[in-house]
Structure formats: structure tokens, C-alpha cells
Amino acid sequence: MDFSTALRTERLVAIIRGSDAEASFRTVMALAEAGLPLVEISLTGKDALGVIRRARAELGDAAWIGAGTVLTGSDARRAAEAGANLIVTPGLGAGLEESVRQGLSTLAGVLTPSEVIAAEALGVSALKLFPASAGGPAYLQALRTPFPELPFVPVGGVDAAIAQSYFDAGAVAVGVGSPLVGDAADGGDLDELRKRAAEFRAVCAR
């Protein structure tokens, strides 16, 4: 399954930014077991590249393991070497350009119409509307007027309650960090993570 299909099928990208590498790895595995296979591991987390390597080794080549907060060309290269097959950026820049050059699937951070046009010209896989909380579902709906066919993924302040509103506004998926992951990647309760995962899965299945 290619990334665009996986994104539209799963409708959720889980975002992990942990202070504990072992807990972050356990969080990746718990999410995969809970049926949430699209995972972004932020490079700002503890030993993120090590977590990506371990996840790739454990989950195999078919898994969608993303590297997030990719800013530079070096970030993109190191992430790919670690096994990331999805690159997520907070905005446009060298990290995104290098990722596209390498042929990696990309979720590019955009907010304005000009950024959408620039990202689309690069040939990105999907558009990460970030921070989505700056305008909410109404802003996404307005942004889709000139770009009705482009795949938008709101990220930033998305919880289970508002996710459906983003879907109603035309989002193909949502990206969710702390409302889903909570403190699991810092050593918190994985059972609580599994409960939240089930709640988000139910929203995404509607």
C-alpha cells in the first residue's frame, strides 16, 4: 500500500515526541498493535533515530515509520538511513526538498495558500496543515476552496472531539500528538494509550 492510500485508509498519523527512547519505542509498538500503523517519530525526541531503527527492524519493510520535525537536508538523509520511509516537516525548506529528491513520501507543513502552491510544486505526497489550531476546521474548509483536490492533514491541537469536524471540512487524515500519545513516550501508562487509540480509531472509522 502506498502512502497516499494508507493515509486515506487509516486517516490518522500518530506523533511521538518522547523524552525516553525506550518508552518511545514501546509506544510505537503499542500503537502498531492497536491498529494505528502510521507513526511519526519527531527528531526532537530522545534518540529519535535509534527509535526509528528499532521500529523498522521490529515492524519490517512494510511499516510506515516517519521522521518528524525534519528541517535540514542532513536531517532527511539521517532519517532515511535510519529506516524512515515518511518525512514530516513543520514547513518548507531544505529538509523537504532533500526528501522529495530522494523519492521519500512527504507530509509537508503548510499554512498559507502560497505555501500550499510551493509545496505542491515540489511534488509532496500530502499537506500538513500546521498549526491547524490557528484557524480550525473553518480555515481548512476555506483553504480547500481554491485547492479542492489536495490532501490536507491537520496537525496541532487535534483531539478526538474535533477530529470529526476536520474530516467534515475535507481532511483526508489528521495528525495527533499528545491527545493520543499522552505521557506514554515519557514512560507513562500504555494501557491508557491503548484506550485513547481505540477512541481515535472509532472516530477515524466513521
N, C-alpha and C positions, 0 to 999 in steps of 0.2 A: 504494500500500500504506500503510495507516495504521500508527501507531507500534506499537500492540499486536500487530498481525500481523507487522510487521518484527521486533519483539523476539523473538517466538516462533519465527520462521523462522531468524533469524541466530544467536540465542542468545548473542551477545557484544556488549558495548559497550566499545570501546577508549577509554581515558582518557589524554589528553595533557596534561602539565603541564611545559612546556618553558622553559628559560632563554634560548632563542634562537628568535626569532619565525620566521626563515626556515627553520630546521631543523624547527620545529613544523609549518609549512605543508607542507614536504616529507614529513613523517611522515604527515600527513593524506592526502596524495595517494598515498603508498606503500601505506597501509592500504586505501584505496579500490581501488587497482589489484590488491591481493592478495585482494580479495573480502570485506573487512571494512568494510561501509558505514555502520555505526552508530558515530559518533565523538563523544566528549565532549571539549571543549577547556576546561580549567579557567581561570577568570578570574584565578587566582593566577599563571598563566604569563605570560611576557613578551609584551606587546602582544596579548593573547588576542583582543580584539575585532577587531583588524586581521587576525589569522589566520582568524577566523570569516568576516569579509567576503571575504577572498581565496578561502577554500574554497567559499563559497557561489557566488561569481562563476565559479569554475572548474568546480564539480560540478553546478550548476544547481538548479532548484527542487525536484527530486525527492529530493535527498540528505538524509539525516538528520544534521544538524550541530548538536550540542548545546553548550550553555554550562554548564560545571560550577562548583561552589562558588558558586552564586547565593545570596546571603544577604539582600539588601535589595530593596525594590521598584524602586529605581533600577538595581540590577544586572540585574533581569529586563527592564526597559524597554530598557536599553542593549544587552543581548544580543539582544533581538528586533529592534531597529533595525539591528543588525549583520548579521542574517540567520539567527540561531539559530531553529530550529523545535522544539527539545527543550531543556528546562530541567532541570538536575540539581542537587539541593540536598543538603547534608550532614545537614539536619534540617528541622524545621518552622519556619515564620516568615514574615516579610513577603515575602521573595522568592518563596516558594512560592505564597502567597496571590495575589500580583500576577500570577504566571504562569498560574494557574488562571483568574483574572479575564479575562486576555487570550485565553484559549482555547488556550494553548500545551500541547503534550504535556509531561508532567511525570514525572520519576523522583524521588520524594521520599524523603529519608533518614529511616529509622526504625530503632529497635532494640527497643523495648518494646511489649507489647500495647496500652498506652494510646496510644502514638504511632501504631501501625497504625490504631486506631479513628479517631483525629483526622485522619490523612491521608486515609483512606477517606471520611470525612465531607466533606472538601474537594472530593472528586471527582478525585483524582490518577489518572494513567494507569497507574503501576506503583510498586512499593515497593522502594526501595534499602535492603537490609539492611546497615547500616553502623555500626560496623566489623564485618564478618562474622567476622573472626578472633577476636572476643571470645567467640564461642560455637561457631563452626564448623558443619559440616553437621548435627550432632546438635541444635543450638539451632534451626536453621531447621526441622528436622523437627518439633520440639516446638511451635514457633510456628505451624506450619501446622495443628496440631490444631484450634484454635478458628477458624482462617482458611483453610480448605482450598481455597477458590476464588480467593484473591487472588494476583496475580502478583508474586512476590518475585524480586529481582535482588541476590544477594550481591555486595558490593564491599568490598575491603580484605583484603589477604593472599591473594588468589585466584591461584594459579598453575595451569599445565596439569595438574599431578598431582592437585590437589584439586578441580578444576572438575567432574569427573565425579561426585564424591561429593555436590556441591551439586545437580547435576541429579538424582541418585538420591533426594535428600531433597526434591525438588519444585520447585527453582528453575526459572523459565521461561528465565532467561538469567543470565549473570554479567557483572560489570564488572571490567575488568582494566587496571591501570596499568603499573607498572614491570616486572612479569614478562613483559609483552608488548612494551611500548614500549622498555624499557631506556634507553639514553642517546641514542636516535635524535633526540628532540626537543631535545637539548642539542648536537647536531652529530655524533652517533655514526653507526655503520655502518648504512646502510639495508639492505644485503644480509642482515645478521644479523637485522634487524627482519623481513624477509620470511620468513626461516626460522622465526622464532618465530610469525609469523602463520599459516604453514602448519600448525604443530604445534597451535595453538589451534583452527584451522578443523577439523582432523581430530577433535579432542575434541568439538567442538560438533556435528559431523555424525553422531555415534554414535547 
